[in-house]
Every structure is written in C-alpha cells, then in structure tokens.
Amino acid sequence: MPAFAAIAVPRRHSMNILDAVSLLLAVGLFIYLLVALLRADRN
C-alpha cells in the first residue's frame, strides 16, 4: 500500500496507538462510502 506508506512516513517516529486507530477509522470510512456509492450505482 504505497499511498498509506507515504502518509505514514513523515510521522513514523511519533506513530502511536491513537494515530493508528484514527488512520484505520479513516480508511474504513472511506471504504464504506466507496462500497455504498458502488451499490447505489448498481441499483
């Protein structure tokens, strides 16, 4: 995942649990919205 790696590189040394959780939530929300849009396009 080069895109996520590029985002994480500048804060690699200061990455903590909160940063990881917020990143996972952002990615999960993005995927959820993407799937919802794809389902709406099909129907």
Number of C-alpha atoms within 10 A of each C-alpha: 5 7 7 10 10 10 11 16 11 10 11 10 8 9 12 10 8 9 13 12 11 11 15 12 12 12 13 12 12 12 12 12 12 12 12 11 11 11 10 9 8 6 5
